[in-house]
Amino acid sequence: MPPSSLPPPVTLQPDEARRYLVGQLGLSRATLPPGAKGVRALLKTLRCIQLDPLDVIGTNADLVALARVDGIARGDVYRHLMPGHAFEHFAKERCLLPASAFPYYRERAIQAPWWRLQERLKRVPEAVLHAVLKEVEELGPASAKTLTDHGPVVPIDWSGWKGTSRSTAMALEVLWTRCQVVVCGRAPGGKVYDVPRRALPRHADTPVDETFGRWALVERVEAAGLLSRVTGPHWSTLTDVRTSPLPDALVKEGVLEEVSVPGSPRRYLAPRGFRSREFPEPDARMRILGPLDPVLWDRALVRVAFGFDYVWEVYKPAAQRQWGWYVCPLLHRGALVGRIEARVREDTLHVDNLWREKGVKLDDAALDEALARHAVACGVDRVRRPRARVTS
């Protein structure tokens, strides 16, 4: 479809884009119910919550939820969502997804390989796959450590990152990729798996009414708020969809809208009618954002809309870091006003480094309240923090 056949893009000024993103991604104020109901409503609203195993002041999933839902603590995301309300799969990388999305992933798994599936299939005999699946079906929720050991396997190497060397664990990865089992929780022994009919009984056999690509693209646009049409990690598993005729077709149909933001050479996809959506004005609460919070997915857009440069430096050598290893931005009254590097040690939340953005007067009272809330969520009762330095 030639670009000239598309409607002209909507122009959003950077401050308009910022206000829209803060509202669309649930960061204006706490409007969700507290506790488990709020976490479940949050996942439906955000469409997905990106996962990362690092747990410094809570995992990324914890931080995403704590910035938006009251009455929860570190680790409650899994406790409140699994089993029954969520499953794990690839969306914007590995994510928690609402149970209602499972039928689309089940169909997608039938149609296309995921996550280097062929390499795993070369290593795990079909007989082991059948045996592991049968054991999960018979035993119910189980981890790789509680299932029969089927011996060693050659691990998959991602540029030095080694995968599992256990055949049973790799078989579970294959079955999970195919949606024959789902992650239904976490335990000290690792991920806990079960068959969909038990873990997701309301959705295991639900039929789908549209193709995975069409459904997933609309979901991703809702999840991002503004989805850049340029390639990047915000597309992840939908890279093939980005280069297909589908995005233009949905713009032409009016299902999506194309947007330009002065200061950015890129075009963005937005949900239909996004300009008429009403969001509350940001409250006075300061929020600690996870490094993979959806508002931070598109770092180039963050730079234009918020005037904030953010790079998660966790994988950079120490000598190349400008700030630190695990640094979290601070959101206050709809603006990104600073960043912290913190850790929980013994009974204290230690803020090792604190920076305010140039030209911003950091609200110390709001920051102290945010840190005190976060300390309680992390199960500690004291906070230690330095004075703020200015971001250069």
N, C-alpha and C positions, 0 to 999 in steps of 0.2 A: 504494500500500500504506500504510494508516494506521500511524503510529508505534507505536500500542498493540499491534500485532501482532508487533512485534520483541522479541527477548529483551532483558532489562534490560542496560544497559551494564556492562562491567567497570570497576571503579574502580582506577586506578593512582595511588598517591601520587607527588608530584613526584620524590622521590629514586628511586623504582622506575622511573618513566618515563625518568629520566636514565640509569640503569644499563642499561636495556633498549636505549635509542637508541644508546649508546656501543657496546654489544655487537653489536646488529643491523647497525650501519653500519661494523663492522670497525675500530673505534678502540680496542679494549681492549689489544691487543698484536699484534705482527707474527706472524701465524700462516700467512700465505701464502708460497709459495716465493719466493726472490729472483729478480730479473731478469724476463725476458720471460714465463716461466710464471706468475709472480706477477701481472703486469699483466693477463694474459689471464684468470686466475682472478678477479681483482678485478672486472673488468667484468661477468663472469657473476654475481658475488655482489651487486654494487650495482645491476645491471640497466641503469644508464645513468650516464654521467659528463658533467656539464654543461660546455659549452664557452664560452669567452670569449676574444677575441683579445688582450687585454692581457697583456703578458709583462714583469712587473716583477722578480719573483724566481722566474720560472716562470709559465706560464699556470695558470688554475684547474685544468685537467686534470692538469697536472704536480703541483700541490700536493695534489690529492686522492690521487694515486697515491703520492707521496713520504711522505705521512702513514701509509701502510699497507703499502708494499712496500719491502724492502731491495734494494740492488744495482742501483738505477736512477738515471738522471741526467735533468736538464732536457731535454725533448724526446723521451724514450724512449717515452712513451705512444703516440705515433703510430708510431714506428719498430717497436714490438713488436706493435701491433694491426693495422696495415695494410700490405699488403692481406690479406684472407682471414679475419680474426678480428673485424672491426668495420666499421660504416658510420655515416654521420652522418644524422640526421633530427631532427624535433621530437619531444621527449618532455616533460621538464621544460625548456621552451625548447629551443634547439639542443643536441643531445647526441651523444656517442659511444654507440652501441648495439651489443650483441653480434650477431654475424652471424646467430644463430638467430632473432632478432627480425625479420629482413628479410621473410620471407613474409607476416607480418601487416601490415607497412607497405606491401608491394606490393598487397595486397588493399584496404587503406584508401585508397591513392592512386587506385585504380580507382573507388572509390565516392564519394569526396568531394574537393572542392578544398582545397588547403592553401596557406598562406603567400601570400595575395593573388595566387593563380594567374591569376584572370581578368584582372587588370590587366596581367600580363605577356603573356598571350595576345593582348591588344589591341595590344601593341607589337611582337611578334615574329611574322612571317608563318609559316604552317605549312610553307612550302617551306624556310625557314631551319632550323626544328626538324628536319625530315627530313635536311637536308644535314649538320647538326652531328652528329646521331645516327649517320648513316652513316659520317662521318669518324672518330668515336670507335671505332665497331665495327671499322673497317679499320686504324686506327693503333695501337689499344691505349691504355694509360694516356696521358692528354693533359690539358693545362691550356688555359684560354681563350687564352693567349698563343701556344700552339703550333698552334692550329687556324686554319683560314682565317678571315680577317676579313670579316664580313658587313656592315660599316658601323656607323654610329651608331644609337642608339635613345634615346628619351626616358626618362631615368631615373625610377625611382619615388622619391618623396619621403616620408620618414617624419618629419614635423614638423621639417624641416631636415636630416635625415640622408639623404643622397643615395645611391641605389643605383647600379649600373653603367650606363654610357652606351654600352656596346658590345653590339651585337646578339648576337654569338657567346656572350658571357658570360651574357646574359639567357636565351638559348636553353638553355644548360647548366643554369641555375637551374630552368627549366621542366621539363626532362628529369629533373633530380634530384628535383624535387618529385613527379613522376609515378613515381619509382623505375625509370625507364628507364635511367638511369645512376646510379652511386653515387660518392661521394668515396672514393678508394682510397689517398690519401696527401696529403702536403704537400710542396711544392717552392718554391724561391725565386720562381717565377712564380705562386705561389698554389696553390689546391686542384687536385689531380690527379683526373681522373674516368676511369672505365672502365665497361663494361657489366657487369651483375651476373653473367652466366655465367662471366666471367673473374675478377672481383674476389671474388665469393662463390660459388664453384662448388658447394659442398655445400648451399647454401640457396637458390639463385636460383629453382629450380622446385619447392621443397618445398611440398606442400599444407598448408593450415591446418585445424585441427579444431574451432575455435570462433570466434565473432565477434571483431572487433578490440576492440570496447568491453569485452567481458567479460575478454578476455586482458589488455588494457592496464590496466584498473582493478586487477586483482590484482597485476600487475607494479609499478604505481605505489605501491600500498600497501606492498609489499615494499621498494621503493626508498626510501620515506619513513620506514618503521618505524611511525609514527603519522601518518596522513593526515587533517588537519582537514577536516571536512565543510563548513566555511565556504569561500566562494570566495576565490581568491588565486592567486599565481603557481605554487604547488605543484600546481595542477590544470592550468594552461596548456592544452594541446591537448585535454584531457579535460573542459573546462568543460561541454560538452553532456551528457557522461556523468554529471557530478555532479548535475545537475538532473533526470536521468531516473529511472525506477523501479529501475534496475540496482543501485545501492548497497544499497538496502533488501532487494532480492531476494537478493543474495549474503550479507547478514547473516542473513536468515531461513533460507537454505540451510545456513548454518554455514561457508561458504567464507571469510567475513570476520567479525571481531568488532567490536562497537562499544565504545568506551572513553571514560570521563570521567576528567579529571585535576583534583583540587581546586585551585582558584585560577584555573581557566580556565572560561569559560562555554560552551566549544565541546565538541562530540563529535568523536571521532576514529575512523578505521577502522584496524584492525590485522589482521595475518595470522592465520589460524586456528591455534590452539594456541600463540600467541606466548609465553604465560606459561611454557610448559614448555621453551622453548628454553634451552639452556645456553651461557653465554659465559664465557670466562676472566676472572679479575679483572684490572683495568687494571694494566699494568706501570708502571715508573718513568720511562719515556721521555716527554719533552715533545714535543708535535706542533704544527707550524705548520699551521693550517687555511686552505684557500682560501676566499675570500669566498662562493663558491657551493658549498661542501662540502654534501653532503646533510644532515648533521646541523644545518646552519644554514638550511635551506630555509624553515622555518616560524619566523619571528622571534618571534611571540607564544608559541609553544611553548617556544622556547629561553629566553625570559624566565621562564616558569613552572617549567620542569624544571631549568634551570641557574642561574637567578637572574642572567642575563647579558643586558644590553641591547646588541644589535648592529644597526647599520645600515651597509650598505655605502655610503660617501659619495662614491664615484667620480664620480657624476653631479651632485653638489651643487656650487653655486658655493663657492669657497674660504671666503668669509666666513660661510657657513652650516654649515661642518663643525665638529663637536665634536672629532674626532680628526684625521683626515687623508684623503688622496686614496685610497690603496690600503692599507688596514689589515687585518691578518690576526689572528684570535683564536689564543690559545695554549691547548691542551688538555693537562692534566697530571693523571694518576691519576683520570681520569674526570670532571674538573671543568674549566670554562673559567676560567682564572686570570689572564689578561691579554691584551694585544694589542700587536702591533708594526707599525710602518711602516718598510719597508726597501726598499733598491734595490741592484742590483749595479752598481758603478761601477769600471771598469778591473779590477784584480785583487782587489777587496775587496767583501764583502757588508757594506754600511753599514746599520746600524739607526739610522734618523734619529730615531725616537721609540719609546719603550717605556713601557707603562702596566701596572701590576698592579691587579687588582680590589681594591676596598676590603675590608679584613678578611682579605686573603690574603697570606701570606708567600711571595713568589715564590722558587722554588728556583733560585738563580743557577747552580749547577753543572749542573742539568738543562737550563736555558736555554742555557748555553754549549755543551753537547753538541749540542743541537738545532740551534743556529746553525752550529756547525762541520760537522755532517752536511749541512746545507743548502748551505753554501758549497761543499763538495766536489761536491754534485749540480749546482750552478750553474757549476762549472768554475773556481772561484776558490779561493784558499788562505788568505785573511785575513778576519777579522771585526772590525768596529768597532761597539761599542754603548755607549749611555749607561746610567746608572743608571735604575732604574724609577721612574716617577711613579705616584701613586695615582689611579685613576679616580674622578672626583668623582661 
